[in-house]
Amino acid sequence: MSQDDVKIVWDTSASGLPSAGVYHGREGVRRFFRDWLAPWTDYEIEARHCVDAGGAVVLVFRQAGTGQGAESESNATSSASGSWRTRRWRASASSRL
């Protein structure tokens, strides 16, 4: 792992997600997504808007999928913001559609 990998922070603590927390380094980000995707039988994500916010980027995206054993599909709009310079990224709470 390079020194830069250790500096990556993926913070989902304010998101309300079941796996919410602060993940460090490339492996931490991988672990978050492995845990997040595990219960879905199908899952898709689509970028809706990408905004240059000066020293940061804001991404608004739609997520949809069906959980294992679920009878209905989940569909939500979420956002994440962050900076390549600081290597800090935050995920927001989702809005159900």
Backbone hydrogen bonds in HBPLUS format (Angstrom, degrees):
<---DONOR---> <-ACCEPTOR-->    atom                        ^
c    i                          cat <-CA-CA->   ^        H-A-AA   ^      H-
h    n   atom  resd res      DA  || num        DHA   H-A  angle D-A-AA Bond
n    s   type  num  typ     dist DA aas  dist angle  dist       angle   num
A0005-ASP N   A0002-SER O   3.14 MM   3  5.38 128.7  2.41 102.2 114.6     1
A0007-LYS N   A0004-ASP O   3.09 MM   3  5.35 138.4  2.27 104.5 115.7     2
A0008-ILE N   A0005-ASP O   3.27 MM   3  5.61 159.7  2.31 109.3 115.0     3
A0025-GLY N   A0008-ILE O   2.76 MM  17  4.74 156.7  1.82 144.6 144.7     4
A0009-VAL N   A0087-ARG O   2.85 MM  78  6.24 155.5  1.91 167.6 170.5     5
A0089-TRP N   A0009-VAL O   2.89 MM  80  6.12 151.9  1.97 156.6 165.9     6
A0010-TRP N   A0023-TYR O   2.85 MM  13  5.05 164.8  1.87 150.1 155.3     7
A0023-TYR N   A0010-TRP O   2.89 MM  13  5.05 168.8  1.90 140.1 143.9     8
A0011-ASP N   A0089-TRP O   2.79 MM  78  6.04 177.0  1.79 163.3 162.4     9
A0091-ALA N   A0011-ASP O   3.05 MM  80  6.43 155.0  2.11 150.6 153.5    10
A0012-THR N   A0021-GLY O   2.78 MM   9  5.19 163.2  1.81 172.6 166.7    11
A0015-SER N   A0012-THR O   3.00 MM   3  5.22 164.2  2.02 117.2 121.0    12
A0020-ALA N   A0017-LEU O   3.06 MM   3  4.95 152.1  2.15 116.2 113.3    13
A0029-VAL N   A0025-GLY O   3.13 MM   4  6.50 156.0  2.19 153.0 159.0    14
A0030-ARG N   A0026-ARG O   2.98 MM   4  6.28 160.7  2.02 150.4 156.0    15
A0031-ARG N   A0027-GLU O   2.87 MM   4  6.07 157.5  1.92 147.4 153.4    16
A0032-PHE N   A0028-GLY O   3.00 MM   4  6.29 157.3  2.05 147.6 153.0    17
A0033-PHE N   A0029-VAL O   3.12 MM   4  6.43 169.9  2.13 156.3 157.1    18
A0034-ARG N   A0030-ARG O   2.85 MM   4  6.05 157.0  1.90 154.3 161.5    19
A0035-ASP N   A0031-ARG O   2.95 MM   4  6.08 167.1  1.97 153.4 156.4    20
A0036-TRP N   A0032-PHE O   2.78 MM   4  5.96 157.8  1.82 152.8 160.3    21
A0037-LEU N   A0033-PHE O   2.92 MM   4  5.88 161.1  1.95 146.3 150.2    22
A0038-ALA N   A0034-ARG O   3.12 MM   4  6.01 134.3  2.34 139.6 150.1    23
A0040-TRP N   A0037-LEU O   3.22 MM   3  5.69 162.8  2.26 119.5 124.8    24
A0068-GLN N   A0039-PRO O   2.76 MM  29  5.70 158.7  1.81 174.6 169.0    25
A0041-THR N   A0066-THR O   2.77 MM  25  5.74 163.1  1.80 162.5 167.9    26
A0066-THR N   A0042-ASP O   3.03 MM  24  5.53 146.1  2.15 138.3 146.2    27
A0044-GLU N   A0064-ALA O   2.78 MM  20  5.40 153.0  1.85 163.8 167.7    28
A0064-ALA N   A0044-GLU O   2.99 MM  20  5.40 157.7  2.04 152.0 154.4    29
A0046-GLU N   A0062-ARG O   2.86 MM  16  5.19 155.6  1.92 150.2 157.4    30
A0062-ARG N   A0046-GLU O   2.83 MM  16  5.19 160.8  1.87 150.6 153.5    31
A0048-ARG N   A0060-VAL O   2.74 MM  12  5.48 164.4  1.76 150.6 152.8    32
A0049-HIS N   A0060-VAL O   3.13 MM  11  5.04 159.9  2.17 135.3 138.2    33
A0060-VAL N   A0049-HIS O   2.83 MM  11  5.04 166.1  1.85 148.3 153.1    34
A0051-VAL N   A0058-VAL O   2.78 MM   7  5.06 166.9  1.80 154.0 158.6    35
A0058-VAL N   A0051-VAL O   2.96 MM   7  5.06 160.6  2.00 145.1 151.3    36
A0053-ALA N   A0056-ALA O   2.88 MM   3  5.07 152.5  1.95 144.1 147.0    37
A0057-VAL N   A0082-GLY O   2.78 MM  25  5.53 152.3  1.86 157.7 167.0    38
A0082-GLY N   A0057-VAL O   2.99 MM  25  5.53 148.9  2.09 149.1 158.7    39
A0059-LEU N   A0080-ALA O   2.81 MM  21  5.33 171.9  1.82 167.7 170.4    40
A0080-ALA N   A0059-LEU O   2.91 MM  21  5.33 148.5  2.01 146.7 157.0    41
A0061-PHE N   A0078-SER O   2.91 MM  17  5.47 163.6  1.94 145.0 150.4    42
A0078-SER N   A0061-PHE O   2.83 MM  17  5.47 167.6  1.85 166.7 170.7    43
A0063-GLN N   A0076-ALA O   2.77 MM  13  5.32 167.3  1.79 163.7 168.0    44
A0076-ALA N   A0063-GLN O   2.85 MM  13  5.32 162.7  1.88 155.9 161.3    45
A0065-GLY N   A0074-SER O   2.95 MM   9  5.39 148.8  2.05 147.2 152.2    46
A0074-SER N   A0065-GLY O   2.74 MM   9  5.39 170.7  1.75 170.8 171.6    47
A0070-ALA N   A0067-GLY O   2.97 MM   3  5.11 161.6  2.01 127.5 127.6    48
A0097-LEU N   A0075-ASN O   2.92 MM  22  5.64 168.4  1.93 153.1 149.6    49
A0077-THR N   A0095-SER O   2.92 MM  18  5.19 159.3  1.97 143.3 146.5    50
A0095-SER N   A0077-THR O   2.83 MM  18  5.19 156.6  1.88 147.5 155.5    51
A0092-SER N   A0079-SER O   2.79 MM  13  5.38 163.6  1.82 163.9 160.1    52
A0081-SER N   A0090-ARG O   2.89 MM   9  5.39 150.7  1.97 147.8 157.5    53
A0090-ARG N   A0081-SER O   2.77 MM   9  5.39 159.3  1.82 159.4 166.7    54
A0083-SER N   A0088-ARG O   3.20 MM   5  5.94 146.3  2.32 147.7 156.8    55
A0087-ARG N   A0083-SER O   2.81 MM   4  5.58 134.3  2.02 136.1 149.8    56
